[in-house]
């Protein structure tokens, strides 16, 4: 049981350190912004976040709505 735990730890610890190298070992380290709205190529094509598009669509006035 202990050997299995040590093997798992030996595999996971380097993986976690390598994935977070920039975050852990630099002064201004932070995770990259991977959200759809943070991608300039998608913004150029007018592609946005579904949640944001839904919010805008819900706030639009429908001509069939009665106030």
C-alpha positions in Angstrom: 0.0 0.0 0.0 2.8 2.4 0.9 4.7 1.5 -2.3 1.6 2.3 -4.4 1.2 5.6 -2.7 4.9 6.5 -3.3 4.6 5.6 -7.0 1.5 7.7 -7.4 3.1 10.6 -5.6 6.3 10.2 -7.8 4.1 10.5 -10.9 1.7 13.3 -9.8 4.2 15.6 -8.1 6.4 16.3 -11.1 3.3 16.6 -13.3 1.7 19.2 -11.1 5.0 21.2 -10.8 5.6 21.2 -14.5 2.0 22.3 -15.3 2.2 25.1 -12.9 5.8 26.1 -13.5 5.0 29.7 -14.6 2.5 30.2 -11.8 4.7 28.8 -9.0 8.2 30.1 -10.0 7.7 33.6 -11.4 7.0 36.8 -9.7 3.9 37.7 -11.6 2.8 34.2 -12.4 -0.8 33.7 -13.1 -2.9 31.2 -15.1 -3.5 32.1 -18.7 -6.9 33.5 -19.7 -8.4 30.8 -21.7 -12.0 32.1 -21.8 -13.6 32.6 -25.2 -13.8 36.4 -24.8 -10.0 36.5 -24.1 -9.2 35.2 -27.6 -8.7 38.0 -30.1 -9.1 35.7 -33.1 -12.6 34.6 -32.0 -13.6 38.2 -31.2 -12.5 39.2 -34.7 -15.1 36.7 -36.1 -17.8 37.9 -33.7 -17.7 34.7 -31.6 -18.4 35.3 -27.9 -19.3 33.6 -24.7 -22.7 31.8 -24.8 -23.6 33.2 -21.4 -22.9 36.8 -22.5 -24.8 36.3 -25.8 -27.7 34.8 -23.8 -27.8 37.8 -21.4 -27.8 40.3 -24.3 -30.6 38.3 -26.0 -32.7 38.3 -22.9 -32.4 42.0 -22.4 -33.5 42.8 -25.9 -37.1 44.0 -26.2 -39.4 41.8 -28.2 -42.0 43.6 -30.4 -44.6 41.0 -29.2 -44.1 41.7 -25.5 -46.8 43.7 -23.8 -45.6 46.1 -21.1 
